[in-house]
Amino acid sequence: MCDYSLHNVKSRPAKVTDKLTTHAFNTGTRGFAAPEDVATAVCVLPGTELAFAKEVRYWQNGWLGWKVNTINHRTAIFRQINKDDPRTHHDALEFPDGQAVLLTDLCEGQEATVLQLPQSALPHPRREPGKHRARRLICTANTV
C-alpha cells in the first residue's frame, strides 16, 4: 500500500526482487522508490517480506529532540498499523523482535529488496482444461 500522503504521487506495485530505496517525497512523508525512478512511489502490500542491505536506521523523537536509532535486523515484514485513525501514517515495518517502525520514520537512502509478496498477491496458475475434472459419483438406492 502507499500511505495516505502519497496518494497524489505516481505509483506502481512492488514486485519480487525489486530493489527499493527509502525516499522522501515532497508530501511530508517517506516511502519506497526504485533507484532508477525516484519520482514514482513503489507501493508494498501488507505481508510483503523485505531484506535491507544494512541494519535499518530510523528517526525517533526523544527528550532532546530527534535522534537516529538503529535496528539490529535486516529483514522486515510490511504491515499497516493505526488503521482506525485516518489522519496518521499506517505503513510500517515489523522486525523479527516484534518492533514496528513507521515507514515515514526511516532515514532516507536505505536499500531494500522485495523477497516475497503475500500469498494473496500472487497470481493463481491457470488450470489446463480437462486436467482437474471432478469425478461423477452415481448413487443408487437399494430397494427391497
C-alpha positions as CSV (number, residue, x, y, z in Angstrom):
1,M,0.0,0.0,0.0
2,C,1.0,3.6,-0.2
3,D,0.3,5.8,2.7
4,Y,-2.4,8.5,2.5
5,S,0.1,11.3,1.9
6,L,1.4,9.5,-1.2
7,H,-2.0,9.3,-3.0
8,N,-1.1,12.2,-5.3
9,V,2.3,10.7,-6.2
10,K,2.7,8.5,-9.3
11,S,3.0,4.9,-8.0
12,R,3.3,1.3,-9.0
13,P,3.0,-2.0,-7.1
14,A,6.1,-3.8,-5.8
15,K,7.4,-7.0,-7.4
16,V,9.5,-9.8,-6.1
17,T,13.3,-8.9,-6.5
18,D,12.6,-5.2,-6.8
19,K,15.5,-3.1,-5.4
20,L,14.0,-0.2,-3.5
21,T,15.3,2.8,-1.6
22,T,13.7,4.8,1.2
23,H,12.9,8.2,-0.3
24,A,11.5,11.5,1.0
25,F,8.7,12.5,-1.4
26,N,7.7,16.2,-1.3
27,T,4.5,15.3,0.5
28,G,5.7,15.3,4.1
29,T,6.3,11.5,4.2
30,R,8.9,8.9,3.2
31,G,8.2,5.8,1.2
32,F,9.8,3.3,-1.2
33,A,11.0,4.2,-4.7
34,A,13.1,2.4,-7.2
35,P,16.6,3.9,-7.5
36,E,16.1,4.4,-11.3
37,D,12.8,6.3,-10.8
38,V,12.6,8.2,-7.5
39,A,9.6,10.2,-8.7
40,T,7.4,7.0,-8.5
41,A,6.4,5.6,-5.2
42,V,6.6,1.8,-5.0
43,C,3.6,0.5,-3.1
44,V,4.1,-2.5,-0.9
45,L,1.2,-4.8,0.2
46,P,0.9,-5.8,3.9
47,G,2.7,-9.1,4.4
48,T,5.5,-8.4,1.9
49,E,8.9,-9.6,3.2
50,L,11.8,-7.2,2.7
51,A,15.6,-7.5,3.2
52,F,17.7,-4.4,3.8
53,A,21.3,-4.1,2.7
54,K,22.3,-2.8,6.1
55,E,20.8,-2.5,9.6
56,V,17.8,-0.2,9.5
57,R,18.1,3.4,10.7
58,Y,15.1,5.5,11.7
59,W,14.3,8.8,13.3
60,Q,12.9,8.9,16.8
61,N,11.7,11.9,18.8
62,G,13.3,11.9,22.3
63,W,13.8,14.2,25.2
64,L,16.4,16.3,23.5
65,G,14.8,16.3,20.0
66,W,15.1,13.9,17.1
67,K,17.8,11.3,17.0
68,V,18.7,8.4,14.7
69,N,18.3,4.8,16.1
70,T,19.4,1.5,14.6
71,I,17.5,-1.7,14.5
72,N,19.8,-4.7,14.6
73,H,17.8,-6.6,11.9
74,R,18.0,-6.6,8.2
75,T,14.7,-8.3,7.4
76,A,11.1,-7.0,8.0
77,I,7.5,-7.6,7.1
78,F,5.5,-4.7,5.8
79,R,2.4,-4.1,7.9
80,Q,-0.3,-1.4,8.3
81,I,-1.0,-0.1,11.8
82,N,-3.2,2.6,13.3
83,K,-5.8,1.8,10.6
84,D,-8.6,3.2,12.9
85,D,-7.1,6.7,12.7
86,P,-7.4,8.1,9.1
87,R,-5.2,11.2,10.0
88,T,-2.0,9.3,10.7
89,H,0.6,7.2,8.9
90,H,-0.3,3.5,8.5
91,D,2.7,2.0,6.6
92,A,5.1,0.3,8.9
93,L,7.8,-2.4,9.1
94,E,7.7,-5.2,11.6
95,F,11.0,-6.6,12.6
96,P,11.8,-10.2,13.9
97,D,11.8,-8.9,17.5
98,G,8.3,-7.6,17.1
99,Q,9.2,-3.9,17.0
100,A,7.2,-1.9,14.4
101,V,8.6,1.3,12.9
102,L,6.6,3.6,10.6
103,L,8.0,3.7,7.1
104,T,7.9,7.5,7.1
105,D,10.3,7.5,10.1
106,L,13.1,5.5,8.2
107,C,16.2,7.5,7.2
108,E,16.4,8.3,3.6
109,G,18.5,6.3,1.1
110,Q,18.3,2.9,2.7
111,E,18.3,0.0,0.3
112,A,15.9,-2.9,0.5
113,T,15.0,-5.9,-1.7
114,V,11.5,-7.4,-2.0
115,L,11.9,-11.0,-1.0
116,Q,8.4,-12.3,-1.1
117,L,4.9,-11.0,-1.7
118,P,2.0,-12.1,0.4
119,Q,0.1,-15.2,-0.8
120,S,-3.0,-13.1,-1.6
121,A,-1.0,-11.1,-4.1
122,L,0.5,-14.0,-6.1
123,P,-1.2,-14.9,-9.4
124,H,-3.1,-18.2,-9.4
125,P,-1.9,-20.6,-12.1
126,R,-4.4,-21.4,-14.8
127,R,-5.7,-24.9,-14.8
128,E,-5.4,-26.7,-18.1
129,P,-8.8,-27.8,-19.5
130,G,-9.6,-31.4,-18.6
131,K,-6.8,-31.8,-16.2
132,H,-8.8,-31.4,-13.0
133,R,-12.2,-32.9,-13.8
134,A,-14.4,-33.7,-10.9
135,R,-15.4,-37.3,-10.6
136,R,-19.0,-38.1,-11.1
137,L,-20.5,-40.2,-8.3
138,I,-23.5,-42.2,-9.1
139,C,-25.6,-43.2,-6.1
140,T,-28.2,-45.9,-6.3
141,A,-30.7,-46.7,-3.7
142,N,-31.1,-50.2,-2.5
143,T,-34.6,-51.4,-3.0
144,V,-36.1,-54.4,-1.2
